[in-house]
Amino acid sequence: MFTRVFKALSYRDFRLMWLGACTSQIGTFVQQFAQSWLVYELTNKAFYLGLDLFLGQTPIMLFSLFGGVFADRIDRRKLLLTSQYIQMTCAFILTVLFMTHTVRVWHILTLSFFVGCGQSIGGPAYSALLPSLVNPEDLANAIAMNSIQFNLARIVGPTLGGLAYTALGATWCFALNGISYIAVIISLYLINVKFVPPKTSVPILTSMKEGFQFIRQREGMGALVVLAFLMTLLGFSMIGFLPVFVREVFQKGPQTYQLLLVCSGAGSVVGGLLVAAFGKVKHQGRIALLIMTGLGVMIASFALSRWLSLSCALLFLAGMATMGSASLLLTTVQLVVSDEMRGRVMSVYNVAFRGGMPVGNLVMGSVLIPLFGISPAVAGTGAALAGLGLYFLVMNRRVSAL
């Protein structure tokens, strides 16, 4: 059982990428801890918190389709290195701004946008490179393990972020993030890339159309893309607005924010371990939808909770459900895509999956929270997510049949 859970780590190249990416993600969450808290503290408005999250994700919607085309015609390692250098530079610029006490909210918002630009280049390349690091039968395990490193970073990152913020100040949170990118850059130079896309003279827009055609022709792929967008639109906004819950509902400070982030991350790690242990299972689509329905119920329950201990438990369970449903859906997509089409198809899926977050965050911060308040707004999105899962289970069965 233990061996099966960590099977993907037996591959040298995957192990190197896993360690490098985990280190970098820890640094990212150290910065996000300080950045989210400072944006809300500087402005005292949920709108700016939502705007910061929106600007960080918007480039993914705008440019990831082009990133997917490049991932199918350029060495994916080179694209990933470019992405890391962009993000590292932004982290060090923010470090200097805080060190010199010249930082303004617009600086943070602008740099969030440029970080998103870097991610729009690296995201499709990483998704396309990952399956080439393991054998096909271990792909589901590799995706789960990749999700585990992301969510392990969600636990360690905020913990280190809270310690750094309290003991050293916000400047070191941004500096540590910049330094962390060195780990993933080193791992990229060390791995052996087995598949390098062939050179082609096909125009970029034509290549992009081929990706859309593949999605339209493959049974259930279109529904998966739509579901990915709606799931993140409705189900991922809660984490971004935890500072509002901490300040307005629980009347607490950064330590409570750190606690809630750790509970969510710990649940996600457990969810990832369970997916890794079971590997490829039958009826992945149906299981993902059942978990998604439960996630909506948990989000609504968290929004209405006034007990911190109960809220922590609900966040843990929601983290498990988020990771379980997302991993199963992503595995389903990866298993039906060839290496030649992987960059383009995964870029479309990533645009949908990542695109729901900024839209949801902006609507939540600018409309729903000011109009209804934080608890009713998040409870409503949770109920809508549960209804979405039931719809795809009962009425639209294309996903549940996969």
C-alpha positions, -999 to 999 in steps of 0.1 A, spaced: 0 0 0 28 24 10 48 16 -21 18 22 -44 10 56 -29 45 69 -37 51 49 -69 57 80 -91 86 91 -69 105 60 -79 111 78 -113 143 100 -110 131 128 -133 97 130 -116 113 130 -82 136 159 -91 107 179 -106 86 171 -75 112 183 -51 120 215 -71 83 223 -76 75 217 -39 102 240 -28 91 267 -52 55 263 -42 64 267 -5 80 300 -13 49 310 -33 26 304 -4 49 322 20 45 353 -2 8 348 -7 3 347 30 19 381 35 5 395 3 -32 387 9 -30 399 44 -12 431 35 -35 440 6 -66 437 29 -48 455 57 -37 484 34 -71 489 19 -95 473 44 -117 464 13 -125 429 1 -126 444 -34 -89 449 -36 -83 414 -23 -105 401 -51 -88 424 -76 -54 411 -66 -65 375 -71 -82 384 -103 -52 401 -118 -30 372 -109 -52 347 -128 -63 369 -157 -32 363 -179 -39 326 -176 -72 332 -194 -57 356 -219 -24 338 -228 -25 302 -218 -39 291 -252 -9 305 -269 13 289 -242 -3 256 -251 6 260 -288 42 269 -279 43 238 -256 36 216 -286 63 232 -308 91 244 -284 112 225 -258 89 225 -228 119 228 -204 129 261 -220 93 274 -216 93 264 -179 127 281 -173 114 313 -188 83 311 -166 104 306 -135 127 335 -143 98 359 -147 82 349 -114 115 351 -95 122 386 -108 87 398 -97 93 384 -62 126 402 -59 111 435 -72 84 433 -45 112 425 -19 130 457 -28 98 478 -27 90 466 8 126 470 19 126 506 8 91 513 22 79 525 -12 53 498 -19 18 508 -30 -12 487 -37 -9 493 -74 26 479 -73 13 446 -58 -15 444 -83 8 451 -113 33 424 -102 5 399 -96 -4 404 -133 32 398 -145 34 366 -123 2 354 -140 19 361 -174 48 338 -163 24 311 -152 5 313 -185 37 303 -202 47 276 -177 14 260 -169 7 243 -202 44 233 -206 44 217 -171 11 198 -178 25 186 -211 58 176 -196 45 157 -165 32 126 -183 65 121 -201 83 116 -167 64 84 -158 50 54 -175 13 56 -186 1 32 -159 15 55 -132 1 87 -146 -28 89 -122 -4 84 -93 19 111 -107 -9 136 -109 -20 128 -74 16 131 -61 19 165 -80 -13 177 -62 2 165 -29 33 186 -33 12 216 -41 -10 211 -10 19 201 12 33 236 2 -1 250 13 6 237 48 43 245 51 41 278 32 16 296 54 33 283 85 67 296 74 49 328 62 34 334 96 67 329 113 86 351 88 59 378 89 59 379 127 96 375 134 113 391 103 86 412 86 68 411 53 100 418 33 115 384 41 83 367 29 89 380 -6 126 374 -5 122 338 5 98 333 -24 124 347 -48 151 324 -35 128 293 -37 126 295 -75 163 285 -76 153 249 -66 129 244 -95 153 260 -120 181 236 -109 157 206 -112 148 216 -148 184 216 -158 189 181 -143 160 162 -158 161 142 -190 133 154 -213 122 123 -233 98 141 -257 107 173 -276 80 186 -299 89 184 -336 94 216 -355 64 227 -375 55 255 -399 18 253 -391 5 288 -382 -2 294 -345 -39 300 -349 -42 268 -370 -25 248 -343 -49 263 -317 -79 253 -338 -66 217 -339 -67 217 -301 -103 229 -301 -113 204 -327 -99 175 -307 -119 186 -276 -151 189 -297 -146 155 -313 -137 136 -281 -168 124 -263 -172 141 -229 -142 165 -233 -163 195 -238 -183 188 -207 -152 184 -187 -139 218 -198 -172 235 -189 -173 216 -155 -137 227 -147 -146 263 -152 -178 262 -131 -162 242 -104 -134 267 -98 -158 296 -103 -181 285 -74 -158 264 -53 -124 281 -50 -134 317 -39 -137 307 -3 -99 303 3 -91 337 -13 -115 355 12 -104 338 44 -89 371 56 -124 385 55 -138 356 76 -109 360 101 -114 397 105 -152 400 103 -166 367 115 -140 354 141 -125 388 150 -90 374 149 -56 381 134 -29 366 111 -24 335 134 -60 324 128 -57 330 91 -26 308 92 -45 281 111 -73 280 85 -49 278 56 -30 249 72 -63 230 79 -73 234 42 -39 223 30 -37 193 53 -71 181 40 -59 185 5 -27 164 12 -49 136 27 -72 138 -3 -42 135 -26 -28 106 -7 -61 87 -10 -62 94 -48 -26 82 -51 -33 50 -31 -63 40 -53 -46 50 -86 -68 46 -117 -103 37 -107 -134 29 -127 -161 56 -132 -137 84 -123 -161 110 -136 -190 99 -115 -169 97 -83 -155 132 -90 -191 146 -93 -202 129 -61 -172 144 -43 -179 178 -59 -215 178 -46 -202 171 -11 -177 199 -15 -205 224 -21 -222 213 11 -190 217 31 -184 252 17 -219 263 26 -215 248 61 -182 266 66 -197 299 56 -225 296 82 -203 283 110 -194 305 139 -173 280 158 -137 281 149 -131 244 157 -160 234 135 -148 257 107 -113 241 109 -128 207 105 -150 218 76 -120 233 58 -100 201 63 -129 181 47 -133 207 20 -96 204 12 -99 166 8 -129 170 -14 -113 197 -36 -82 176 -42 -101 144 -48 -125 159 -74 -98 180 -92 -73 151 -94 -98 127 -108 -110 151 -134 -75 160 -145 -65 124 -147 -95 117 -169 -84 144 -193 -47 134 -194 -54 98 -202 -72 105 -234 -47 130 -249 -16 122 -270 18 138 -265 15 157 -298 -18 174 -287 -12 175 -250 0 211 -247 -29 226 -267 -56 204 -250 -43 210 -215 -40 247 -221 -77 248 -229 -85 228 -198 -62 249 -177 -78 281 -190 -112 268 -179 -99 254 -146 -78 285 -137 -102 310 -154 -130 303 -130 -110 315 -100 -103 351 -111 -139 356 -123 -153 342 -91 -129 362 -69 -138 395 -87 -175 389 -86 -173 378 -50 -152 408 -39 -169 435 -60 -206 424 -60 -216 395 -38 -198 403 -5 -206 441 -5 -243 433 -14 -250 402 9 -220 400 33 -193 374 34 -212 345 49 -243 346 27 -222 351 -4 -199 321 2 -229 299 14 -247 307 -19 -217 297 -40 -214 264 -20 -251 256 -26 -247 264 -63 -217 241 -65 -237 212 -49 -265 218 -74 -240 218 -103 -227 184 -92 -262 170 -90 -270 183 -124 -241 166 -141 -249 134 -122 -286 132 -130 -292 154 -161 -260 156 -181 -242 122 -178 -213 128 -202 -188 133 -174 -202 106 -151 -199 81 -180 -161 86 -182 
